[in-house]
């Protein structure tokens, strides 16, 4: 990823989308981005913004149940979510390592469970709920 | 015509046999079962589609009291789903079709859901609305005829089943959250907490559930653990009510827009008894005919894939053997 992106504090879902959109200008092919934050911290909303920045005009929804959503945007984006599936072997069976070494942009929610598989040079972003509507979003 | 259906797009490994539109067998092995038994029962010890699929297919063929040689075609999900999971079913289906020298049909998973209701409700006539409410999807389609579908409603963030699940987690209930919330909500006051029923600026037909998740989280954050426990059935009942009201409000809107009277429901949330009760009330009020297929046909299964494949085969279609798996396959724009 190109350097220079500044996180920020947002006070609505729209602002979180806009902050995600600002990040997309710094993202390069092959980047791996992990998103850490509690339930309702705005992770999927933030991803919506990133896709928005890649001129993706279709629905971006939570991958919690589908596990992996693939989006054909300006860059191909692989949106993963490890919240529901905590069996590392299943992720390996799903070919997750192939994704890591591709040119697609990988964005991973709840990455803790597969952290052993994620290449070290990934970008780690934290989303913190400050209040019901405020979110602090920054690179760790 | 006898069609073998195969479904491996996500969590379920499933095979089914349909003969002339009638269901002969439907075997579903769920990843949840794996989790539950954790390898204790030998035949479900392995969680991988590739290990299980061959025996699941054999079971489906055996339960249909036919032999492989009786098959006229193989139908398989080729998208949407997980690339790695789809390929297991797709490759085996192609191999079988080559080996048996019979046609092979790639089926869109979502199209399967639209036709699941026809399996136990063959008198269903076009046009009808199909409401798919699961952990991964929350959509309302109009099915005008075979192959002609319009997507009216979709979630813009979380699916309804996911809202149930994450709400359950916030309330300290177990996974899967749908049945847990329903149990907890029994006897609770659904009007005690005013959870949002979001109306979207951009589309009046679409769903949004992520704000509801935030609302239940902050309702609980304002309480002590004891207070949450004391009020848990009221919170669960109010939360469940907000999800169901939102679902039915949009269903009513799509009905009013399209004037389609026949409705079929699919997806795991169709098991929720409060949803069924309120959906039936709404149907009575508006003069709709609502059909809830059997649960095994509501969740991911190969019967619906075989059924959609059978319909395609009848209209003279078959797929080329170089058909790829398409993880983000869509059904309509």
HADDOCK unambig.tbl for C-alpha pairs under 7 A between the chains (distance, minus, plus):
assign (segid A and resid 40 and name CA) (segid B and resid 213 and name CA) 6.34 0.50 0.50
assign (segid A and resid 40 and name CA) (segid B and resid 214 and name CA) 5.33 0.50 0.50
assign (segid A and resid 59 and name CA) (segid B and resid 156 and name CA) 6.09 0.50 0.50
assign (segid A and resid 60 and name CA) (segid B and resid 156 and name CA) 6.74 0.50 0.50
assign (segid A and resid 60 and name CA) (segid B and resid 157 and name CA) 6.74 0.50 0.50
assign (segid A and resid 61 and name CA) (segid B and resid 156 and name CA) 5.99 0.50 0.50
assign (segid A and resid 61 and name CA) (segid B and resid 157 and name CA) 4.43 0.50 0.50
assign (segid A and resid 61 and name CA) (segid B and resid 158 and name CA) 6.01 0.50 0.50
assign (segid A and resid 62 and name CA) (segid B and resid 157 and name CA) 5.72 0.50 0.50
assign (segid A and resid 62 and name CA) (segid B and resid 158 and name CA) 5.21 0.50 0.50
assign (segid A and resid 65 and name CA) (segid B and resid 135 and name CA) 5.56 0.50 0.50
assign (segid A and resid 65 and name CA) (segid B and resid 136 and name CA) 4.85 0.50 0.50
assign (segid A and resid 66 and name CA) (segid B and resid 10 and name CA) 6.95 0.50 0.50
assign (segid A and resid 66 and name CA) (segid B and resid 136 and name CA) 5.51 0.50 0.50
assign (segid A and resid 68 and name CA) (segid B and resid 82 and name CA) 6.48 0.50 0.50
assign (segid A and resid 70 and name CA) (segid B and resid 327 and name CA) 6.75 0.50 0.50
assign (segid A and resid 70 and name CA) (segid B and resid 328 and name CA) 5.87 0.50 0.50
assign (segid A and resid 94 and name CA) (segid B and resid 84 and name CA) 4.76 0.50 0.50
assign (segid A and resid 94 and name CA) (segid B and resid 85 and name CA) 6.47 0.50 0.50
assign (segid A and resid 95 and name CA) (segid B and resid 84 and name CA) 6.05 0.50 0.50
assign (segid A and resid 132 and name CA) (segid B and resid 218 and name CA) 6.40 0.50 0.50
